[in-house]
Amino acid sequence: MLKKIFYSNKNLTKQTIILLIAQSISMLLSIVMDILNTKILGKEAFGLFSFINTLTFGILLFFDFGIFSSGSRLLALIKNKDEERSLMGLLFLITLLVGLFFSITIFISSFFVNTLFNVQIEKELQVISFLVFILPFQALIPMICRGTNLIFALAIYTVVPKVLYLIMIILFISSLNYSLSFILFCIAIIISSVALILYLKPNLKECEIHYQLLKDEIKNYGIKIYSGNILGNISQYLDRFLITLFMNTNLLGSYSIALRISSPLKLVSQSLSVSAFKEFTEAKKIDNNIIKLNIVLLAFSSMLLILFTLTIVKIFFEPYYFDINMIIPVIILGLFFTGLTQPINSFLGAKRKGEYVRNIAIISPLINIALNCILIPFIGLFGAALALAVAQFFNLVLHIYYYKRTIMELV
């Protein structure tokens, strides 16, 4: 049975395994970096590092504007390599403008963050703002690789920034602080992104020919995804902001570690869904073998995480152990539900069902936001984990509902 599932689509299975290995290596490197950061910075400084990370990426999620998802879908439909390169050129130019706008936003936010969150990081954010222009590229490049089915390039890009960051942490270990650590992170992304952009060889001279096509795709598809994701973006980081407000940055650091070491579970379905995206653009429904493969991989990964994660935390994250040992199984349950939705979400996107994706992205986060606001003030970190699990269950139910509607419409 398992052999039939794995060999039903050899190319898809191969791409999924390649990307899964790369993402697993990347996640392992992230855990190693967290271990180093916690040991070098200490609990308080690591909490501030986690807050800068949360603030920066929380704001970044609003800077998609439907561009990346629209560009990815158009690239999946294009068959001509020259047209792919010219569309990439347009996407990179637009993303550069988005990155500059994002940097300005981070700089301005530095004047308010001290008052709002009672953390003294104004000057650090101002310095960091000159480097974060690269972060939108980190969001765009995986979408380009997904649309063009350049899975090996995506696998390399997934690992290389982490390797560079780890090397720089070791080189600067004697002078490392929370702001320098984030600066080194940005530098690693700049080096990796520039290298991959040169490899992709985007055509900047003829990129204007795709402007109207991209504009129409954003209007008819991308903006629906973006508008729905606004609430999703708020929901994704609200738990961390509420932990900071109602508790402290030390516990935020604990929660960030719990999410980090549980997140390999998401990689399984993400790898499969990214690899299948181009195939989904022409399919009438998701192949049953893809669904079965996803369930098998998720179940196996969940068991491994539950068996080994708590031991890893106790050995390597001793100061945080008692804060997070009870919430990791709940987070894993929530991420299991998330993993079940990934192929469906990718299929809906490939079929240009932006309205359905938007509806899901509005309803699910509203549930999560409500639960976070109710539970975190009373039961702290466990409340955040419970809110995640319950919200992701309803997210799965909504995905199944809209998937069945889509199949009926395609018949």
C-alpha positions in Angstrom: 0.0 0.0 0.0 2.7 2.5 1.0 4.9 1.4 -1.9 2.0 2.2 -4.3 1.5 5.6 -2.8 5.2 6.6 -3.0 5.7 5.3 -6.5 2.4 6.6 -8.0 4.1 9.8 -9.1 7.9 9.3 -8.9 8.8 12.8 -10.0 6.5 14.4 -7.4 7.8 12.1 -4.7 11.4 12.9 -5.6 10.8 16.6 -5.5 8.9 16.3 -2.3 11.7 14.3 -0.7 14.4 16.8 -1.9 12.5 19.8 -0.5 11.6 18.0 2.7 15.2 17.1 3.3 16.3 20.7 2.6 13.6 22.1 4.9 14.5 19.6 7.6 18.1 20.6 7.4 17.0 24.2 7.5 14.9 23.6 10.6 17.7 21.7 12.3 20.0 24.6 11.6 17.3 27.0 13.0 17.2 24.9 16.2 21.0 24.9 16.5 20.9 28.7 16.0 18.3 29.1 18.7 20.5 27.0 21.0 23.5 29.2 20.3 21.4 32.4 20.7 19.9 31.3 24.0 23.2 30.3 25.4 25.1 33.4 24.2 22.5 36.0 24.7 20.7 34.8 27.8 17.0 34.5 28.5 16.3 38.3 28.6 18.3 39.2 25.5 16.9 36.3 23.6 13.4 37.5 24.4 14.2 40.9 22.9 15.7 39.1 19.8 12.4 37.2 19.5 10.4 40.4 19.8 12.4 42.1 17.0 11.8 39.0 14.9 8.1 39.0 15.7 7.7 42.7 15.1 9.6 42.7 11.8 8.0 39.6 10.3 4.6 40.6 11.7 4.7 43.9 9.7 6.3 42.1 6.7 3.2 40.0 6.3 1.2 43.1 5.3 3.6 43.8 2.4 2.6 41.1 0.1 -0.3 43.0 -1.6 -1.2 39.9 -3.6 1.9 40.3 -5.8 3.7 37.1 -4.8 0.8 34.7 -5.1 -0.3 36.2 -8.4 3.3 36.0 -9.8 3.6 32.4 -8.7 0.4 31.4 -10.4 1.3 33.2 -13.7 4.7 31.6 -13.7 3.0 28.1 -13.3 0.9 28.8 -16.4 3.7 30.2 -18.6 5.4 27.5 -20.8 8.0 29.7 -22.5 11.3 30.2 -20.6 11.9 33.7 -22.0 8.5 34.8 -20.8 9.3 33.3 -17.4 12.5 35.4 -17.2 10.8 38.6 -18.1 8.0 38.1 -15.6 10.6 37.3 -12.9 12.3 40.6 -13.8 9.1 42.5 -13.3 8.5 40.7 -10.0 12.0 41.5 -8.7 11.7 45.2 -9.6 8.3 45.5 -7.8 9.7 43.7 -4.8 12.6 46.1 -4.6 10.1 49.0 -4.3 8.1 47.0 -1.7 11.3 46.3 0.2 12.3 50.0 0.3 8.8 50.9 1.6 9.0 48.2 4.2 12.4 49.5 5.4 10.8 53.0 5.9 7.9 51.5 7.8 10.3 49.6 10.2 12.2 52.9 10.7 9.1 54.8 11.6 7.8 52.0 13.9 10.9 52.4 16.0 9.6 55.7 17.4 6.5 54.0 18.9 7.6 50.5 19.9 9.1 51.5 23.2 5.9 53.2 24.4 3.6 50.5 23.1 5.5 47.4 24.4 7.8 48.8 27.1 10.9 47.5 25.3 13.9 49.7 24.8 14.9 48.9 21.2 14.4 52.1 19.3 18.0 52.7 18.1 18.4 49.0 17.3 15.3 49.0 15.1 16.6 52.1 13.3 19.8 50.4 12.4 18.1 47.2 11.4 15.7 49.1 9.1 18.5 49.7 6.6 18.8 46.0 6.0 15.3 44.6 6.1 14.5 45.7 2.5 15.7 42.2 1.6 13.0 40.4 3.6 10.3 40.7 0.9 12.7 38.9 -1.5 12.8 36.1 1.0 9.0 35.8 0.6 9.0 36.2 -3.2 11.8 33.8 -4.2 10.1 30.6 -2.9 6.9 31.7 -4.7 8.9 32.1 -7.9 10.5 28.6 -7.5 7.1 27.1 -6.8 5.6 28.6 -9.9 8.5 27.6 -12.1 8.8 24.2 -10.4 12.5 24.9 -9.6 12.4 22.7 -6.5 16.1 22.0 -6.4 16.9 25.8 -6.4 14.3 26.3 -3.7 15.9 23.5 -1.7 19.3 25.2 -1.9 17.8 28.6 -1.0 16.1 27.1 2.0 19.4 25.9 3.5 22.1 28.4 2.4 20.9 31.5 4.4 20.9 29.4 7.6 24.4 28.0 7.0 25.7 31.5 6.4 23.9 32.9 9.5 25.3 30.0 11.6 28.9 30.7 10.4 28.5 34.4 11.2 27.2 33.7 14.7 30.3 31.6 15.4 32.6 34.3 13.9 31.0 37.1 16.0 30.4 34.9 19.1 32.5 37.1 21.4 30.6 40.3 20.6 27.1 38.9 19.8 24.1 40.7 21.1 20.4 40.5 20.1 20.5 43.4 17.6 23.8 42.1 16.0 22.3 38.6 15.7 19.4 40.0 13.7 21.7 42.1 11.5 23.7 39.0 10.7 20.5 37.2 9.8 19.6 39.9 7.3 23.1 39.9 5.8 22.9 36.1 5.3 19.6 36.6 3.4 21.1 39.4 1.3 24.0 37.2 0.1 21.7 34.2 -0.6 19.1 36.2 -2.4 21.5 38.0 -4.6 23.2 34.7 -5.6 19.9 33.0 -6.5 18.6 36.1 -8.4 21.8 35.9 -10.5 21.2 32.2 -11.1 17.6 32.8 -12.2 18.8 35.4 -14.7 15.6 37.6 -14.8 15.1 39.7 -17.9 14.8 43.3 -16.7 14.7 44.9 -20.1 11.4 43.3 -21.3 9.7 43.0 -18.0 7.1 45.7 -18.8 5.3 43.4 -21.3 3.9 41.5 -18.4 2.8 44.5 -16.3 -0.8 44.5 -17.4 -1.1 40.7 -17.1 0.3 40.8 -13.5 -2.0 43.8 -12.7 -5.0 41.9 -13.9 -4.0 38.8 -12.0 -3.6 40.8 -8.8 -6.9 42.4 -9.3 -8.8 39.2 -10.0 -6.9 36.8 -7.8 -4.0 38.1 -5.7 -5.9 40.9 -3.9 -8.5 38.4 -2.7 -5.8 36.3 -1.2 -4.1 39.4 0.3 -7.3 40.8 1.8 -8.1 37.5 3.5 -4.6 37.1 4.7 -4.6 40.4 6.5 -6.6 38.8 9.3 -4.4 35.7 9.0 -1.3 37.8 9.4 -2.7 39.5 12.5 -3.7 36.1 13.9 -0.3 34.6 13.2 1.5 37.0 15.4 -1.2 38.3 17.8 -0.5 35.5 20.2 3.2 36.6 20.5 2.2 40.2 21.0 -0.4 39.3 23.6 2.2 37.2 25.5 4.5 40.2 25.5 1.7 42.5 26.7 0.2 40.2 29.4 3.4 38.5 30.5 6.9 39.3 29.3 9.5 38.9 26.6 11.1 36.0 28.5 7.9 33.9 28.0 7.8 35.1 24.4 11.2 33.5 24.0 9.9 30.3 25.4 6.8 30.3 23.1 9.0 31.1 20.1 11.2 28.0 20.9 8.1 25.8 21.3 6.9 26.9 17.9 10.3 26.5 16.3 10.9 23.0 17.4 7.4 21.9 16.6 7.3 23.5 13.1 9.1 20.6 11.3 5.7 19.1 11.1 4.6 21.9 8.7 7.5 21.1 6.4 6.1 17.8 5.3 2.9 19.1 3.8 4.6 22.3 2.5 7.1 20.3 0.6 4.4 18.1 -1.0 2.1 21.0 -1.8 4.9 23.2 -3.3 6.1 20.3 -5.5 2.5 19.6 -6.7 1.5 23.2 -7.4 2.3 23.3 -11.1 0.5 19.9 -11.5 -2.6 21.3 -9.7 -3.0 24.0 -12.4 -4.2 21.3 -14.8 -5.8 18.8 -12.5 -9.6 18.4 -11.8 -9.0 17.3 -8.3 -6.2 16.3 -5.9 -4.9 12.8 -6.7 -5.9 10.5 -3.9 -2.4 9.2 -3.6 -1.2 12.8 -2.8 -3.8 13.0 0.0 -2.8 9.6 1.4 0.9 10.4 1.1 0.3 13.6 3.1 -1.5 11.8 5.8 1.1 9.1 6.1 4.0 11.6 6.3 2.1 13.8 8.8 1.2 10.9 11.1 4.8 9.5 11.1 6.3 13.0 11.6 3.9 13.8 14.5 4.9 10.6 16.3 8.6 11.3 15.9 8.1 14.9 17.2 6.2 13.9 20.2 8.7 11.2 21.1 11.9 13.3 20.7 11.0 17.0 21.0 10.5 17.1 24.8 13.8 15.3 25.3 15.6 17.8 23.0 14.1 20.7 24.9 15.2 19.4 28.3 18.7 18.8 27.1 19.4 21.9 25.1 16.9 24.5 26.3 17.0 23.9 30.1 16.1 27.5 31.2 12.9 27.3 29.1 11.9 23.7 29.8 9.3 24.2 32.4 7.6 26.9 30.4 7.0 24.9 27.3 7.0 21.1 28.1 3.2 21.1 28.4 2.4 23.1 25.3 4.4 21.3 22.6 2.0 18.3 22.2 -0.9 20.8 21.8 1.0 22.8 19.2 1.9 19.6 17.3 -1.8 18.8 17.2 -2.6 22.2 15.7 0.2 21.9 13.1 -1.1 18.4 12.2 -4.4 20.0 11.2 -2.5 22.7 9.4 -0.6 20.1 7.4 -3.8 18.4 6.3 -5.0 21.7 4.7 -1.8 22.5 2.8 -2.5 20.5 -0.4 -6.1 21.7 -0.5 -4.9 25.3 -0.1 -2.4 24.9 -2.9 -5.0 23.3 -5.1 -7.5 26.2 -4.5 -4.7 28.7 -5.3 -3.8 26.9 -8.5 -7.4 26.9 -9.6 -7.6 30.7 -9.0 -10.2 30.3 -6.2 -9.1 33.5 -4.5 -12.5 34.1 -3.1 -12.6 30.8 -1.3 -9.1 31.2 0.0 -9.9 34.7 1.2 -13.0 33.4 3.1 -11.0 30.8 4.8 -8.3 33.3 5.6 -10.9 35.6 7.3 -13.0 33.1 9.3 -10.1 30.9 10.7 -8.1 33.9 12.0 -11.2 35.4 13.6 -11.6 32.2 15.6 -7.9 32.2 16.5 -7.9 35.9 17.5 -11.0 35.5 19.7 -9.5 32.5 21.4 -6.2 34.2 21.9 -7.8 37.2 23.5 -9.9 35.0 25.8 -7.3 32.4 26.8 -3.9 34.0 26.9 -4.7 36.5 29.8 -6.0 33.6 31.9 -3.9 30.5 31.1 -0.9 32.1 29.4 1.3 30.0 27.0 -1.1 27.0 27.2 -3.9 29.3 26.1 -2.0 30.3 23.0 -1.3 26.7 22.1 -4.9 25.7 22.7 -6.1 28.6 20.5 -3.8 27.4 17.7 -5.1 23.8 17.8 -8.8 24.7 17.9 -8.5 27.4 15.2 -6.6 25.0 12.9 -9.2 22.3 13.3 -11.9 24.8 12.0 -9.5 25.8 9.3 -9.4 22.2 8.1 -13.2 22.0 8.1 -13.4 25.1 6.0 -10.8 23.8 3.5 -12.6 20.6 3.0 -15.9 22.4 2.5 -14.5 24.7 -0.2 -12.5 21.9 -1.8 -15.7 19.9 -2.4 -17.4 23.0 -3.8 -14.5 23.5 -6.2 -14.6 19.9 -7.4 -18.3 20.3 -8.2 -17.7 23.5 -10.1 -14.9 21.8 -12.2 -17.0 18.8 -13.2 
